[in-house]
Amino acid sequence: MKKLLFAVALCSALTSPTLLAASKDAAAAQSSSKSQSPDTAAFDKKLAQFQEQTKTMQAQMDQIRKTQDPQERQKLLQQHWATMQSAMGTMHGMWGYGMMGYGGMGPGMMGGPGMRGGWGHMGGYYSQLTPEQLKKRQYMTDQYLRMQQEMMNNMMWQQQYWMAPPASPQ
């Protein structure tokens, strides 16, 4: 149970675009974004990597559902857990400079000093983006939200099979 709670908290912290936008680095990213458009090619490469990890997680879940042996189920759940952690790392890497416009997590995360000024400082950032840059950011945000949902689904399946005893054959 502790692993699940940790995973949910970690996933939320690592994958929240709004929290990343609020970091102190937003002001620095604001000036660099004027000349650099989000890198959709690099984003798509990471997206393809994540999609492969998702296929692996789905195959692992299929095996977990089919097994009746508790020890085999435990082994498969651990493999699924490792794949989920790898996928979370892939997602976290997508927020680097040039991809989504922010350079990772800064000290303003989680309501720190960067949050005191509110969201008003972001208006300048978005107003200076070109329509093409806005379109790219929207595309990446949409894809990223789908990935977050997929990770949450996998966490819920992990919890369901971790806590539930194997189904008895009938």
N, C-alpha and C positions, 0 to 999 in steps of 0.2 A: 504494500500500500504506500509505503514511504517512497518507493521508486516511482510510482505513478504520480504522486503529488509533486515530487521533484521534477519529473518530466514535464508535467503541465506547466509548472512555474517556469522552468527553463525555456520551454517552447514559447511561452507567452513573452518572456523577457527578450529572447533572442530574435523573435520574428515580428515584433510590433513595429510597423512602419511609423505610426504616429509617435511612438516614444523615440525612435531614432531621429525623427524630424525635429523633436524638441531639444535635442542635445545642443551643447554650446558650439559644436562644430557646424551647425546650420548656417551661421553667419559666414564662415569661411567657405562653405560649399556654395553659398549664394553667389559669391563673387566668381568662383570657378565655373559655375553652371552657365554663366552668361556666354562663355566661349565654347563650352563643351556640352554636347548633347548626350543624354543617357545612352550607354552602349548596349543596344538591344542585341547585337550579335553575341557579346559575352554573356548577356543575360540568358539568351536562348540556349547557349551551350550548357550553362548551369541548369537550366530548366530541363533539358534533355537528360542530363545526369540525374536529376531528381526523379524524372519519370521512370528511368530504369530502376532506381531504388524503390519506387512505388510498385513496380511490377514484381520485384523481388519480395517486397513485404506482402503483396497479395498472394504470391505463391507460398510463402511461409505460412500465412494464415490458412490457406487451403489445407496444407499439411497438418496444421494444428487441429483444425476441425475434424480431420479424418482419423487422427490417431486415438487409440484407446489406451495406450501405454502411458501411465503417468510420468515415468522418467523420460520417455521420448518427448512427451508434450513439454516438459520442463526445459529440455535441451532446445527444442524448437522455439519456445518462448524467449529464451535467452538470445538465440540467433536473431529473432525478430526485433528484440530490444536493441541489439547492436546495430541492426540495419536502420532502425528509427533514429538512433543517435547520429549515425552517419548522414542520414537525410537532413536532420536538423542542422548539422554542420554545413551541408551544401546550401541550405536556405540562408543561413547566417552569412555565408560568403557572398551571397547575391547583393548585399547592401554595401559593398565596397565602393570606393570612388569610381565614378564613371558609369556605374551600372544604374543605381537608383538615385544617385546624386548626393549621398551622404557617406562619410568616411568611417562608418562603424559607430560603435557606442561611445558616447562621450560622458563627461561628468554630469551632464544635465539629465541623465536617465533617471527614471523612477521618481520624478518630482524633486530632483535636486535643484541646485542654484539656477540652472538653465530654464527651469519651468516658471520661475517667479514672474517673469515678464509677460506671461500668457502667450497666446498664439499670434498676437498681433505682428510679431517680427517675421512671420512666415508670409504675410501678404506681399511683401516686396519680392520675395523669392519667386513666387508663382506668377506675379505680374510681369516679371522680366523674362519669363520663358516664352519661346516662340510657339506658335500653334503646333508645329511638328514636335517640339520637345514635350509639350503637354500631352500630345497624342501618345508618344513613346512612354511617358511616365504612367499614363492611364493603362496602357497595355500591360506594362510590367506589374502595376499594382493589381490589376484584375487577375493575372496569372498567379501572383504571389498569394492572393487571398484564397484561390483554389488550392494551392499547396498547403496553406495553413489548415484548411478544412480537411484535406486528406490526412494530414498529420494528426489532427484531433480524432478523426475516425479510427486511425490505427491505434492511438492511445486508448480509446474506448474498447476496441476489440482486445487489445492487450490486457486491459483490466478485466474484461469479461472472462477471458480464458485463464488468466492467472488465478483468479479467485474462485472460479467455478470448478467443481470436480468434473472429471471426464464423464461424458454421457454413457450410461450403461447400454450395452447392446441388447436389442430386443428381438 
